[in-house]
Amino acid sequence: MPYITQKDREKFAIPVPENGGELQYLIAEMIQNMLQFRRLSGDNSCIRYKDLEEVMGALNGANQEFYRLVVAPYEDRKSVENGNVYDTYGWFTDSY
């Protein structure tokens, strides 16, 4: 994920959503604003596939980063606390 410097982060006033629906709405609004800006400021007056691909890539990257940094450590902690669901010993090699 491309990280933004602390200084550059200061220009963003990010509202705090109260639930998943509001979060999804804010994400959709940001996408809408970005694409509208691209449409109005570009050489071409229409959105191109490269613009859509950039949005999809950013969403996918954010999803993967959230999983890697937030969800996976949580799952690892719960696995230690409660035990694994899968007994994968020997699935991929003869032993660990």
C-alpha positions as a Markdown table, in Angstrom:
| # | Residue | x | y | z |
|---|---|---|---|---|
| 1 | Met | 0.0 | 0.0 | 0.0 |
| 2 | Pro | 1.4 | 3.4 | -0.8 |
| 3 | Tyr | 1.9 | 5.3 | 2.4 |
| 4 | Ile | 1.2 | 9.0 | 2.6 |
| 5 | Thr | 3.5 | 11.2 | 4.6 |
| 6 | Gln | 2.2 | 12.7 | 7.9 |
| 7 | Lys | 2.3 | 16.1 | 6.4 |
| 8 | Asp | 0.2 | 15.1 | 3.4 |
| 9 | Arg | -2.3 | 13.4 | 5.7 |
| 10 | Glu | -3.1 | 16.7 | 7.4 |
| 11 | Lys | -5.0 | 17.9 | 4.3 |
| 12 | Phe | -7.7 | 15.2 | 4.7 |
| 13 | Ala | -10.6 | 15.7 | 7.1 |
| 14 | Ile | -12.0 | 12.2 | 7.3 |
| 15 | Pro | -15.5 | 11.8 | 8.8 |
| 16 | Val | -15.9 | 8.9 | 11.2 |
| 17 | Pro | -18.7 | 6.5 | 10.1 |
| 18 | Glu | -20.8 | 4.8 | 12.8 |
| 19 | Asn | -21.4 | 1.6 | 10.9 |
| 20 | Gly | -20.6 | -0.4 | 7.8 |
| 21 | Gly | -23.3 | 1.2 | 5.8 |
| 22 | Glu | -21.9 | 4.7 | 6.4 |
| 23 | Leu | -18.4 | 3.4 | 5.7 |
| 24 | Gln | -19.5 | 2.0 | 2.4 |
| 25 | Tyr | -21.3 | 5.3 | 1.6 |
| 26 | Leu | -18.2 | 7.3 | 2.3 |
| 27 | Ile | -16.0 | 5.1 | 0.2 |
| 28 | Ala | -18.5 | 5.4 | -2.7 |
| 29 | Glu | -18.6 | 9.2 | -2.3 |
| 30 | Met | -14.8 | 9.3 | -2.5 |
| 31 | Ile | -14.8 | 7.2 | -5.6 |
| 32 | Gln | -17.5 | 9.4 | -7.1 |
| 33 | Asn | -15.5 | 12.6 | -6.3 |
| 34 | Met | -12.3 | 11.2 | -7.7 |
| 35 | Leu | -13.9 | 10.0 | -11.0 |
| 36 | Gln | -15.8 | 13.3 | -11.4 |
| 37 | Phe | -12.6 | 15.3 | -10.9 |
| 38 | Arg | -10.8 | 13.1 | -13.4 |
| 39 | Arg | -13.6 | 13.5 | -15.9 |
| 40 | Leu | -13.6 | 17.3 | -15.6 |
| 41 | Ser | -9.9 | 17.8 | -15.5 |
| 42 | Gly | -8.7 | 15.3 | -18.1 |
| 43 | Asp | -8.0 | 15.7 | -21.7 |
| 44 | Asn | -10.9 | 13.5 | -22.5 |
| 45 | Ser | -14.4 | 14.3 | -21.1 |
| 46 | Cys | -15.1 | 10.7 | -20.2 |
| 47 | Ile | -13.9 | 8.2 | -17.7 |
| 48 | Arg | -11.5 | 5.6 | -19.1 |
| 49 | Tyr | -10.9 | 2.0 | -18.1 |
| 50 | Lys | -7.5 | 3.0 | -16.6 |
| 51 | Asp | -9.4 | 5.2 | -14.1 |
| 52 | Leu | -11.7 | 2.4 | -13.1 |
| 53 | Glu | -8.8 | 0.0 | -12.9 |
| 54 | Glu | -7.0 | 2.4 | -10.5 |
| 55 | Val | -10.1 | 2.6 | -8.3 |
| 56 | Met | -10.4 | -1.2 | -8.2 |
| 57 | Gly | -6.7 | -1.6 | -7.5 |
| 58 | Ala | -6.9 | 0.9 | -4.6 |
| 59 | Leu | -9.9 | -0.9 | -3.1 |
| 60 | Asn | -8.2 | -4.3 | -3.5 |
| 61 | Gly | -5.0 | -2.9 | -1.9 |
| 62 | Ala | -6.9 | -1.4 | 1.0 |
| 63 | Asn | -8.8 | -4.7 | 1.5 |
| 64 | Gln | -5.5 | -6.7 | 1.6 |
| 65 | Glu | -3.8 | -4.2 | 3.9 |
| 66 | Phe | -6.7 | -4.2 | 6.3 |
| 67 | Tyr | -6.6 | -8.0 | 6.4 |
| 68 | Arg | -2.8 | -8.2 | 6.8 |
| 69 | Leu | -2.5 | -5.6 | 9.5 |
| 70 | Val | -5.8 | -5.9 | 11.4 |
| 71 | Val | -7.7 | -9.1 | 10.7 |
| 72 | Ala | -4.8 | -11.6 | 10.5 |
| 73 | Pro | -3.3 | -10.6 | 13.9 |
| 74 | Tyr | -6.7 | -10.8 | 15.5 |
| 75 | Glu | -7.3 | -14.3 | 14.0 |
| 76 | Asp | -3.8 | -15.4 | 15.2 |
| 77 | Arg | -4.5 | -14.2 | 18.7 |
| 78 | Lys | -7.9 | -16.0 | 18.8 |
| 79 | Ser | -6.3 | -19.2 | 17.4 |
| 80 | Val | -3.8 | -19.2 | 20.3 |
| 81 | Glu | -6.7 | -18.5 | 22.8 |
| 82 | Asn | -9.2 | -21.0 | 21.3 |
| 83 | Gly | -7.2 | -23.5 | 19.2 |
| 84 | Asn | -7.2 | -23.9 | 15.4 |
| 85 | Val | -10.3 | -25.0 | 13.6 |
| 86 | Tyr | -8.3 | -27.0 | 11.1 |
| 87 | Asp | -5.9 | -29.7 | 12.0 |
| 88 | Thr | -3.5 | -29.2 | 9.0 |
| 89 | Tyr | -0.6 | -31.3 | 10.3 |
| 90 | Gly | 0.9 | -33.1 | 7.4 |
| 91 | Trp | -1.4 | -31.5 | 4.7 |
| 92 | Phe | 1.4 | -29.9 | 2.8 |
| 93 | Thr | 4.5 | -31.8 | 3.9 |
| 94 | Asp | 5.2 | -35.0 | 5.9 |
| 95 | Ser | 5.5 | -32.9 | 9.0 |
| 96 | Tyr | 5.9 | -29.3 | 10.2 |
